[in-house]
């Protein structure tokens, strides 16, 4: 299993619904793959022209290869996530929620203390007392050597999706 093949599989998966950009630099870090999905929904009264309100939901996926991951780097990611929120998300009155998913592809196996740090990872930002929505950062770490997926609590449901892509690339 190599990271390049896995990134290509992710790109194919994302291209169906996301806007995909390769090799994008955000907040002074380079990502191998950047994907953005935006959905705007609205409630209507009687006809579709009688719009009561609208809300916007965004999904951002940032994929990056990393040689070695330890708990210090996970802590740095937490600080970097706060900068990502400021740079990527543009809250406004119709903004309901944004999810930023960081996907890290590790070449070397992870130690148990690093896995614990991944599971404890939590970063969210409430915009204007929820009037302008909320942003959550989720962390998915893929151990290519052991072919395992580790996730933060908020990304637990994503683990199966990325594990499935990992198994299909072998």
N, C-alpha and C positions, 0 to 999 in steps of 0.2 A: 504494500500500500504506500503510495506517495501522496504528498499534499497537493501537487499540481493536478493530478487526476481528480482528487476530491473537490478541489475548487472548480474544476470544469463541470462536474456533476451539479454542484450548487448553482453555478451560473445558469445551467440549463433549467434547473428547477425554478430559479428566480425569474428568468426571462418571460415566463408565462404571465405573470401578474405585476412584476416590479420593473421600475426603471433601473437598469444595471450600468455601473461604471467600473472599469478596471483601473487599478493603481491610482486611487484617489487619496490625497493628503487632507486630513481633517485634524485640526487642533495639533499641528506639528507632528503627527504620526501618519505613516503611510499604510494604507490598507490595500490588500490584494484585490478585494472585491467590495463594492458598495452597492447596496440595493435599497430602493425607496418605493414604498407603496402608499398611496393616498386615497382615502375614501371619504366622500362627502355625502351625507344623508340628510334628509329633511322630512319634517312632518307637515302634512297638508290638512286642510279643513274639509272642503267638499270636493273641489277640483284640484288637479295637480298645480294649477297656477296660484292657488290660495295657500301660500307657504306660511306656516306658523313660525317655525324655527329650523335652523340647520345646525349640524355638528360635523366636525372633521376628526377623522382618526388616521394616524400615520404609523407606519411600520418602517423602521430603518434596520438594515442588517449590514454589519461591518465584519468582513472576514480578513483574518491576518495570520500568516505563518509566524511561528515563534520557535526558536531552537530549544530553549529551556525555560520552564515556568516554575517559579517558587512563590512562597507566600509574600515576599517583599514586592514582587512584580504585581501580584493580585492587589495589594494595598495601593500601589501606584495606579493601577487601573481604576480603582475607586475614585481617586482624585481626577484622573483623566476623564472619567465618565461625567463628572460635574462640568468640566470644560466642554465636553461633547454636547451636553444639554444646552448650554449657553449658545454654542455655535450652530447647532443643527435645528433645534426646535424654535419655532416662531409662534409663541402663544398669542391668541387673540380670543375674542368673546365667543366665537364659534368653535374654538379648539376644544375637543373633549379629552382625547388621550393620544399620547405618542409612546411607542415602544421602541427602544434602541436595543438591539440584540448584538452583543459582541461575540463573535465566533473565533476562537483561537485554535489553531492547529499546531499541536506540540509534537516535535520529533522525538524528544526523549521522554521516558516514562515519568509519571508524577509521583511524588512522595505523599504519604498519608497526610502530613500537615498542610500540604498544598491543596489537597482534595478538600480538607476541612475548611480552608480559607475560601475556596470556590463556593462551597455550600452556604457559607455565612455572608457572601457578597450581597449587598443590598444598597441600591441607590435609586432614589426617587425624588422628584421635585414637584411640589404643588404650586400651581401658578395662580396668583391673586385669589387665595382662599377658595380654590376650586372653581372660581368664576371663569377662568381661562383654561381649565382642564388640569391634567396631571401627566407627568412623564415618568416612565419607569425604564431603568436600564437592567437588562438581563444578560447573564454571562453563560456561555456554552463553551466548554473546553473539550476538545477532541484529542485524546491520546492516541496518536497514530500507531505507536509502537505496540501497545496492548489492544488496540482497536476497541476502546471504551470511550464513553461520553460522560462528562461530569457537568452538572448544571447548578446554577444558583436556585434558590427556592422559587423565584418568580418564573424561571425558565424550565421548570420541571416537565411541563407538557411538551416542550420542544425537544427534549432528550430523545424521544422515540423517533422523531422525524430525522434528526441528524444521525442517529445510530443506524436507521434504515438506509440512508444514503451511503453510510460508511460500509455496510455489509454488501450493498449492491455494486460497489466499486471493486471488490476483490475479484 
